[in-house]
């Protein structure tokens, strides 16, 4: 998992509400047991036309967004099943931050455990970002995990919540297992002191 502190990027607008995990990554792509190739299936029902060609109108297919790392969504993003493949597919495509009004709890937890930052903002600020992208698709915004804020080019900013452990893991680029391994010596010493080592 890569460490995350701050990111300035174009924003891909996908402001739909109630986007479920089957829309993020359809079930037919879930046969794999690793992350390889999942980016091809990201939003595939929307990204491709019936003949298999990319739909030029879908935001992820537009040239200006090919290096974008921030996805702007609506309310209740990631609802539905608990598939971990959803954040895997987003990360595989290159997304590092998903900004929305709210996220389904399981998706949010899966995202944080895999290095994808879900940022919950008030609806009015989300709409400001959406309006900016409509006026100028090349606009860039900054997501700062150190300060827990989102900054717009005009200087406006707002903060976002994140639990302290998830913030620490993302900033250090470690997962839960990595965190435990960092304390391996202390854990071993405690086990020895309590006679729990066999």
ZATISE-633067 format. One line per 8 residues: number of its first residue (from 1); their letters; for each residue y, x, z of C-alpha. Coordinates in Angstrom, 1 decimal. Each point is the difference from the previous one (the first is absolute). Layout:
N
NUM) A) Y X Z | ... $
This chain:
198
1) XXXXXXXX) 0.0 0.0 0.0 | 3.4 1.4 -1.0 | 2.7 0.3 2.6 | 2.9 -2.5 -0.5 | 3.5 0.3 1.3 | 2.5 -1.1 -2.6 | -0.2 -1.3 -3.6 | 2.6 -0.7 -2.6 $
9) XXXXXXXX) -1.3 -1.9 -3.0 | 0.4 -2.7 -2.7 | -1.2 -3.4 1.2 | -2.6 -2.1 -1.9 | 1.0 -3.7 0.5 | -3.0 -2.3 0.6 | 1.6 -2.6 2.2 | -2.8 -2.5 0.1 $
17) XXXXXXXX) -1.1 -1.7 3.3 | -3.6 -0.2 1.2 | -1.4 2.7 -2.3 | -3.6 0.3 1.2 | -2.3 3.0 -0.1 | -2.0 -1.4 -2.9 | 3.2 0.0 -2.1 | 0.8 3.6 1.2 $
25) XXXXXXXX) -3.5 1.2 -1.0 | -2.4 -2.5 -1.4 | -3.6 -0.2 1.4 | -1.6 1.5 -3.2 | 1.6 3.4 1.0 | -1.6 0.1 3.4 | -3.3 1.5 -1.0 | 1.3 3.5 0.7 $
33) XXXXXXXX) -0.4 1.6 3.4 | 2.9 2.4 -0.5 | 3.6 -0.3 -1.3 | -0.7 1.4 -3.5 | 1.2 -2.2 -2.8 | 1.4 -2.8 2.2 | 3.5 0.5 -1.4 | -1.2 -1.4 -3.4 $
41) XXXXXXXX) -0.9 -3.2 1.7 | 3.3 -0.4 1.9 | 1.4 -3.5 -0.8 | -2.2 0.1 -3.1 | 0.0 -3.8 -0.5 | 3.8 0.3 -0.4 | 0.3 3.4 -1.6 | -2.2 -0.6 -3.0 $
49) XXXXXXXX) 0.0 -2.5 -2.8 | -3.2 -1.8 -1.1 | -0.7 2.7 -2.6 | 0.1 2.7 2.7 | 3.4 1.4 -1.0 | 2.7 0.6 2.6 | 2.4 -2.9 0.3 | 3.4 1.5 -0.8 $
57) XXXXXXXX) 1.8 -2.6 2.2 | -1.9 0.9 3.2 | 2.1 2.3 2.2 | -2.7 2.7 0.6 | -0.2 0.4 -3.8 | 3.7 0.6 -0.6 | 0.9 3.6 -0.8 | 2.8 0.2 2.6 $
65) XXXXXXXX) -2.4 -0.7 2.9 | -2.7 2.5 -0.9 | 1.2 2.5 2.7 | 1.0 -2.7 2.5 | -1.6 0.2 3.4 | 1.4 -3.1 1.7 | -1.3 -3.5 -0.7 | 2.2 -2.9 1.0 $
73) XXXXXXXX) -1.9 -3.1 0.8 | 0.6 -3.5 1.6 | -1.5 -1.7 3.0 | -3.5 0.2 1.4 | -1.1 2.9 -2.3 | -3.6 1.0 0.2 | -1.5 -3.3 1.3 | -3.5 -1.0 -0.7 $
81) XXXXXXXX) -3.0 2.3 0.5 | 0.0 3.2 2.0 | -0.8 2.3 -2.8 | 1.2 3.6 0.6 | -0.1 0.5 -3.7 | 3.4 -1.8 -0.2 | 2.0 2.9 1.5 | -2.2 2.5 -1.7 $
89) XXXXXXXX) 0.9 -1.5 -3.4 | 3.7 0.0 0.8 | -0.1 3.6 1.2 | -2.1 1.0 -3.0 | 2.7 -1.3 -2.3 | 2.6 2.0 1.8 | 1.5 -2.5 2.4 | 1.0 1.4 3.4 $
97) XXXXXXXX) 2.0 -2.8 1.4 | -0.2 -3.8 -0.2 | 3.1 -1.9 1.1 | -0.4 -3.7 0.7 | 1.0 -2.8 2.3 | -3.4 0.0 1.7 | -3.5 1.3 -0.4 | -3.4 -1.4 0.9 $
105) XXXXXXXX) -1.2 1.8 3.1 | -3.2 1.4 -1.4 | 1.7 1.3 -3.1 | 2.8 1.6 2.1 | -2.5 1.8 2.3 | -2.1 1.2 -3.0 | 3.2 1.2 -1.7 | 1.1 2.0 3.0 $
113) XXXXXXXX) -3.4 1.6 0.5 | 0.0 1.2 -3.6 | 3.5 1.4 -0.2 | 1.8 -3.0 -1.7 | 3.1 -1.0 1.9 | 0.6 -3.8 0.2 | 3.7 -0.7 0.8 | 0.9 -3.4 1.3 $
121) XXXXXXXX) 3.6 -1.0 -0.7 | 2.1 -3.2 0.6 | 0.0 -2.2 -3.0 | 3.7 0.4 -0.7 | -0.4 3.8 -0.2 | -3.1 -0.3 -2.2 | 2.1 -2.2 -2.3 | 2.8 2.6 -0.1 $
129) XXXXXXXX) -2.5 2.6 -1.3 | -1.4 -2.5 -2.5 | 3.5 -0.7 -1.3 | 0.7 3.7 -0.3 | -3.1 0.6 -2.1 | 0.9 -3.0 -2.2 | 3.5 1.5 -0.6 | -1.3 3.5 -0.5 $
137) XXXXXXXX) -3.7 0.8 -0.3 | 0.7 3.7 0.4 | 1.5 -0.5 3.5 | -1.7 2.0 2.8 | -0.2 -0.7 3.7 | -1.0 2.1 2.9 | -2.7 -0.8 2.6 | 0.4 2.2 3.1 $
145) XXXXXXXX) -2.9 -0.1 2.4 | 1.7 2.5 2.4 | 2.9 -2.4 0.5 | -2.1 -3.1 -0.8 | 2.5 -1.3 -2.5 | 0.5 -0.9 -3.6 | 3.2 1.2 -1.7 | 1.6 -1.4 -3.1 $
153) XXXXXXXX) 2.2 2.0 -2.4 | 3.1 -1.8 1.2 | -0.6 1.3 3.5 | -1.4 -3.2 1.5 | -3.0 0.4 2.2 | -2.4 -1.9 2.2 | -2.7 1.0 2.4 | -3.7 -1.0 -0.1 $
161) XXXXXXXX) -2.7 -0.3 2.7 | -3.1 2.2 0.2 | -2.2 0.7 2.9 | 0.4 3.5 1.5 | -3.6 1.2 -0.6 | 0.1 -1.0 -3.7 | 3.4 1.6 -0.4 | -1.3 3.2 1.5 $
169) XXXXXXXX) -3.2 0.0 -2.1 | 2.0 -0.5 -3.2 | 2.6 2.7 0.8 | -2.7 2.5 0.8 | -2.3 -1.0 -2.9 | -3.0 -0.7 2.2 | -2.3 -2.9 0.5 | -1.6 -1.2 3.3 $
177) XXXXXXXX) -2.9 2.4 -0.4 | 2.4 2.9 -0.7 | 2.0 -0.9 3.1 | -3.2 0.2 2.2 | -1.0 3.3 -1.6 | 3.4 1.4 0.9 | -0.9 -0.6 3.6 | -3.6 1.3 -0.3 $
185) XXXXXXXX) 0.4 2.8 2.6 | 1.5 -2.3 2.6 | -2.7 -2.7 -0.6 | -2.7 2.7 0.3 | 1.5 1.3 3.2 | 0.2 -3.5 1.5 | -3.6 -0.6 -0.9 | -1.1 3.2 1.6 $
193) XXXXXX) 2.0 -0.7 3.1 | -1.6 -3.5 0.4 | -3.5 1.2 -0.8 | -0.2 -2.3 -3.0 | -1.2 2.8 -2.4 | -3.7 0.0 -0.4 $
